[in-house]
Amino acid sequence: MEKKSLRSVTLGAAFLMATSAVGPGFLTQTTVFTKQLLASFGFVILLSVILDIFAQLNIWRVLTVSGKRGQDVANETIPYSGYVLAAMIVFGGLVFNIGNIAGCGLAFEVLFGIPVWVGALISAGIAIAIFLVKEAGAAMDLIVKVLGVLMLVLIVYVVFVASPPLGEAAYRTFWPETIDARAIVTLVGGTVGGYITFAGAHRLIDAGISGEENLPQVNQSAVTGIVLTAAIRFLLFLAAFGVISMGMTIDDANPPASVFQNAAGVVGYKMFGVVMWAAAITSVIGAAFTSVSFFKTFHEKLDKNSNYVIVAFIVFSTIIFLFIGNPIRVLVWAGTINGFILPFGLAIVLIASRRSKVVGNYVHPMLLQIAGWLVVAIMAYFSVKTLIG
């Protein structure tokens, strides 16, 4: 692969992971937890970024070295575990995608005043069109990069207008007043939980980027994706914190929209519509692509017709949304659900990293293994604590 093409694909994989994470639930979770924890939410973001980096590096490296997708690595490591992992991922991806379709509809309502269901149908049609073009992979890479940059620029503007107390935010990021276990599980789950952890790695494998010789590019792509996601999360946190610090209230009916509107008035509200749609449509693309990549290898016909299966996944998600309406509460809980998947999937990958039949002669760094098992332990603990607490 040419150097320019390699760089484009690795950057596309990073943006696919980042924009898959930044969906309607991401926007809602960030605003809700900022309202609850105020400046201390910065610490939750910082901790989640550290956990994210170690989770991503372990999974992306092992999968790309083996050249195999998550479910196949799992099945070779522990018999039938790949089917369990695939079922968990697809279920989590479907839950997320219903919320993503809803987010698209809400964004169209904000921008154009049309009914939510109409906006959802139009957006689903756009997502489907991307996977029906001849070079679907390249089209997907381009769309997620353009919309990712657009989100970043608009959120930076809102932060500038909101003028948050940066000193307090920075101080509490390293010295919090309170630590919320559910917030940590939800943030990590919403950033690298479930299908999101594997999105970029599966995109690289689909593009033929695998083997030990490509590890520098894989590392760079993984870290870039996490940094992009963290930047957007911190900026949203600062925007919400700035609005709260000015004494304005955040509407529980639509928390992120009220942040943009309070900060920049009607223009801010319309900007929220753009950010919400960009976040939602890229997450529809990421969730559908990665969910299908988890079961297409189970049968050659599924693999051969994977783009049509992705289209069917988007159609199915849209139909469910049209029947049940906007799953507002699902948006916050979706991250929590995927947080439970992370320790299971990561543990299997870490075991696989020691199996020569999976990774050949590759020696996985001991530091990454130790850090990976720490992430498994921390996320398993916080997940159980959230469940029983």
Secondary structure in CASP SS format (residue, H / E / C, confidence):
PFRMAT SS
TARGET T0000
AUTHOR 0000-0000-0000
METHOD secondary structure of the structure
MODEL  1
M C 1.00
E C 1.00
K H 1.00
K H 1.00
S H 1.00
L H 1.00
R H 1.00
S H 1.00
V H 1.00
T H 1.00
L H 1.00
G H 1.00
A H 1.00
A H 1.00
F H 1.00
L H 1.00
M H 1.00
A H 1.00
T H 1.00
S H 1.00
A H 1.00
V C 1.00
G C 1.00
P H 1.00
G H 1.00
F H 1.00
L H 1.00
T H 1.00
Q H 1.00
T H 1.00
T H 1.00
V H 1.00
F H 1.00
T H 1.00
K H 1.00
Q H 1.00
L H 1.00
L H 1.00
A H 1.00
S H 1.00
F H 1.00
G H 1.00
F H 1.00
V H 1.00
I H 1.00
L H 1.00
L H 1.00
S H 1.00
V H 1.00
I H 1.00
L H 1.00
D H 1.00
I H 1.00
F H 1.00
A H 1.00
Q H 1.00
L H 1.00
N H 1.00
I H 1.00
W H 1.00
R H 1.00
V H 1.00
L H 1.00
T H 1.00
V H 1.00
S H 1.00
G C 1.00
K C 1.00
R C 1.00
G H 1.00
Q H 1.00
D H 1.00
V H 1.00
A H 1.00
N H 1.00
E H 1.00
T H 1.00
I C 1.00
P C 1.00
Y C 1.00
S H 1.00
G H 1.00
Y H 1.00
V H 1.00
L H 1.00
A H 1.00
A H 1.00
M H 1.00
I H 1.00
V H 1.00
F H 1.00
G H 1.00
G H 1.00
L H 1.00
V H 1.00
F H 1.00
N H 1.00
I H 1.00
G H 1.00
N H 1.00
I H 1.00
A H 1.00
G H 1.00
C H 1.00
G H 1.00
L H 1.00
A H 1.00
F H 1.00
E H 1.00
V H 1.00
L H 1.00
F H 1.00
G C 1.00
I C 1.00
P C 1.00
V H 1.00
W H 1.00
V H 1.00
G H 1.00
A H 1.00
L H 1.00
I H 1.00
S H 1.00
A H 1.00
G H 1.00
I H 1.00
A H 1.00
I H 1.00
A H 1.00
I H 1.00
F H 1.00
L H 1.00
V C 1.00
K C 1.00
E C 1.00
A H 1.00
G H 1.00
A H 1.00
A H 1.00
M H 1.00
D H 1.00
L H 1.00
I H 1.00
V H 1.00
K H 1.00
V H 1.00
L H 1.00
G H 1.00
V H 1.00
L H 1.00
M H 1.00
L H 1.00
V H 1.00
L H 1.00
I H 1.00
V H 1.00
Y H 1.00
V H 1.00
V H 1.00
F H 1.00
V H 1.00
A H 1.00
S C 1.00
P C 1.00
P C 1.00
L H 1.00
G H 1.00
E H 1.00
A H 1.00
A H 1.00
Y H 1.00
R H 1.00
T H 1.00
F H 1.00
W C 1.00
P C 1.00
E C 1.00
T C 1.00
I C 1.00
D C 1.00
A H 1.00
R H 1.00
A H 1.00
I H 1.00
V H 1.00
T H 1.00
L H 1.00
V H 1.00
G H 1.00
G H 1.00
T H 1.00
V H 1.00
G C 1.00
G C 1.00
Y C 1.00
I H 1.00
T H 1.00
F H 1.00
A H 1.00
G H 1.00
A H 1.00
H H 1.00
R H 1.00
L H 1.00
I H 1.00
D H 1.00
A C 1.00
G C 1.00
I C 1.00
S C 1.00
G C 1.00
E H 1.00
E H 1.00
N H 1.00
L H 1.00
P H 1.00
Q H 1.00
V H 1.00
N H 1.00
Q H 1.00
S H 1.00
A H 1.00
V H 1.00
T H 1.00
G H 1.00
I H 1.00
V H 1.00
L H 1.00
T H 1.00
A H 1.00
A H 1.00
I H 1.00
R H 1.00
F H 1.00
L H 1.00
L H 1.00
F H 1.00
L H 1.00
A H 1.00
A H 1.00
F H 1.00
G H 1.00
V H 1.00
I H 1.00
S H 1.00
M C 1.00
G C 1.00
M C 1.00
T C 1.00
I C 1.00
D C 1.00
D C 1.00
A C 1.00
N C 1.00
P H 1.00
P H 1.00
A H 1.00
S H 1.00
V H 1.00
F H 1.00
Q H 1.00
N H 1.00
A H 1.00
A H 1.00
G H 1.00
V H 1.00
V H 1.00
G H 1.00
Y H 1.00
K H 1.00
M H 1.00
F H 1.00
G H 1.00
V H 1.00
V H 1.00
M H 1.00
W H 1.00
A H 1.00
A H 1.00
A H 1.00
I H 1.00
T H 1.00
S H 1.00
V H 1.00
I H 1.00
G H 1.00
A H 1.00
A H 1.00
F H 1.00
T H 1.00
S H 1.00
V H 1.00
S H 1.00
F C 1.00
F C 1.00
K H 1.00
T H 1.00
F H 1.00
H C 1.00
E H 1.00
K H 1.00
L H 1.00
D H 1.00
K H 1.00
N C 1.00
S H 1.00
N H 1.00
Y H 1.00
V H 1.00
I H 1.00
V H 1.00
A H 1.00
F H 1.00
I H 1.00
V H 1.00
F H 1.00
S H 1.00
T H 1.00
I H 1.00
I H 1.00
F H 1.00
L H 1.00
F H 1.00
I H 1.00
G C 1.00
N C 1.00
P C 1.00
I H 1.00
R H 1.00
V H 1.00
L H 1.00
V H 1.00
W H 1.00
A H 1.00
G H 1.00
T H 1.00
I H 1.00
N H 1.00
G H 1.00
F H 1.00
I H 1.00
L H 1.00
P H 1.00
F H 1.00
G H 1.00
L H 1.00
A H 1.00
I H 1.00
V H 1.00
L H 1.00
I H 1.00
A H 1.00
S C 1.00
R C 1.00
R C 1.00
S H 1.00
K H 1.00
V H 1.00
V H 1.00
G C 1.00
N C 1.00
Y C 1.00
V C 1.00
H C 1.00
P C 1.00
M H 1.00
L H 1.00
L H 1.00
Q H 1.00
I H 1.00
A H 1.00
G H 1.00
W H 1.00
L H 1.00
V H 1.00
V H 1.00
A H 1.00
I H 1.00
M H 1.00
A H 1.00
Y H 1.00
F H 1.00
S H 1.00
V H 1.00
K H 1.00
T H 1.00
L H 1.00
I H 1.00
G C 1.00
END
